[in-house]
Amino acid sequence: MAAKYLPLTKAVQEVTGTRPHLSTCIRWATIGTKGILLKSVMLGGRRLTTIEWIEEFLEATTEASTPRAKQAKQSEAMAKAKTELSEMLSRSKKKVAI
Protein backbone atom coordinates (compact mmCIF):
# COMPACT_ATOMS: atom_id res chain seq x y z
CA MET A 1 0.00 0.00 0.00
CA ALA A 2 1.31 3.44 -0.92
CA ALA A 3 2.09 5.93 1.82
CA LYS A 4 -0.62 8.48 2.56
CA TYR A 5 0.89 11.96 2.58
CA LEU A 6 -0.60 14.49 4.98
CA PRO A 7 0.13 18.13 5.77
CA LEU A 8 2.73 18.36 8.54
CA THR A 9 0.51 19.63 11.35
CA LYS A 10 -2.32 17.21 10.53
CA ALA A 11 0.05 14.22 10.54
CA VAL A 12 1.54 15.23 13.91
CA GLN A 13 -1.94 15.77 15.33
CA GLU A 14 -3.06 12.30 14.24
CA VAL A 15 -0.10 10.67 15.98
CA THR A 16 0.16 12.79 19.14
CA GLY A 17 -3.29 14.28 19.60
CA THR A 18 -1.82 17.79 19.75
CA ARG A 19 -1.43 20.26 16.90
CA PRO A 20 1.92 22.07 16.93
CA HIS A 21 2.40 25.39 15.17
CA LEU A 22 3.18 25.05 11.47
CA SER A 23 6.56 26.78 11.92
CA THR A 24 7.55 24.11 14.44
CA CYS A 25 6.79 21.32 11.97
CA ILE A 26 8.60 23.11 9.16
CA ARG A 27 11.64 23.53 11.42
CA TRP A 28 11.59 19.80 12.23
CA ALA A 29 11.54 19.02 8.49
CA THR A 30 14.15 21.55 7.36
CA ILE A 31 16.55 22.18 10.25
CA GLY A 32 15.70 19.28 12.53
CA THR A 33 16.14 18.89 16.25
CA LYS A 34 18.89 17.03 18.11
CA GLY A 35 20.47 16.34 14.72
CA ILE A 36 17.37 14.53 13.45
CA LEU A 37 15.20 15.65 10.52
CA LEU A 38 11.54 14.83 10.00
CA LYS A 39 11.23 13.16 6.58
CA SER A 40 8.97 15.10 4.26
CA VAL A 41 8.21 15.77 0.60
CA MET A 42 7.19 18.91 -1.25
CA LEU A 43 4.08 18.92 -3.44
CA GLY A 44 2.95 22.14 -5.05
CA GLY A 45 4.70 24.29 -2.47
CA ARG A 46 3.27 22.34 0.47
CA ARG A 47 5.39 20.16 2.71
CA LEU A 48 3.85 16.76 3.42
CA THR A 49 4.82 13.79 5.57
CA THR A 50 3.43 10.39 6.59
CA ILE A 51 2.27 8.93 9.88
CA GLU A 52 5.16 6.44 9.71
CA TRP A 53 7.72 9.23 9.29
CA ILE A 54 6.25 11.14 12.25
CA GLU A 55 6.50 8.01 14.43
CA GLU A 56 10.13 7.43 13.33
CA PHE A 57 10.97 11.07 14.10
CA LEU A 58 9.39 10.92 17.55
CA GLU A 59 11.20 7.69 18.42
CA ALA A 60 14.55 9.05 17.20
CA THR A 61 14.25 12.37 19.05
CA THR A 62 13.14 10.60 22.22
CA GLU A 63 16.12 8.27 22.00
CA ALA A 64 18.46 11.22 21.41
CA SER A 65 17.07 12.93 24.52
CA THR A 66 17.76 10.10 26.93
CA PRO A 67 20.89 10.48 29.08
CA ARG A 68 22.12 6.98 28.21
CA ALA A 69 21.98 7.75 24.51
CA LYS A 70 23.92 10.96 25.02
CA GLN A 71 26.54 9.19 27.11
CA ALA A 72 26.89 6.38 24.57
CA LYS A 73 27.24 8.88 21.74
CA GLN A 74 29.92 10.80 23.66
CA SER A 75 31.79 7.57 24.42
CA GLU A 76 31.75 6.61 20.74
CA ALA A 77 33.01 10.05 19.76
CA MET A 78 35.80 9.88 22.34
CA ALA A 79 36.88 6.43 21.15
CA LYS A 80 36.93 7.61 17.55
CA ALA A 81 38.96 10.70 18.48
CA LYS A 82 41.49 8.58 20.39
CA THR A 83 41.89 6.26 17.41
CA GLU A 84 42.37 9.16 15.01
CA LEU A 85 44.90 10.79 17.33
CA SER A 86 46.85 7.55 17.67
CA GLU A 87 46.95 7.17 13.90
CA MET A 88 48.12 10.75 13.44
CA LEU A 89 50.85 10.34 16.06
CA SER A 90 52.07 7.07 14.57
CA ARG A 91 52.23 8.66 11.10
CA SER A 92 54.22 11.64 12.40
CA LYS A 93 56.69 9.34 14.18
CA LYS A 94 57.24 7.40 10.95
CA LYS A 95 57.98 10.63 9.08
CA VAL A 96 60.52 11.71 11.70
CA ALA A 97 62.24 8.29 11.69
CA ILE A 98 62.76 8.34 7.91
Secondary structure, 3 states (H helix, E strand, C coil): CCCCCEEHHHHHHHHHCCCCCHHHHHHHHHCCECCECCCCEEECCEEEECHHHHHHHHHHHHHHHCHHHHHHHHHHHHHHHHHHHHHHHHHHHHHHHC
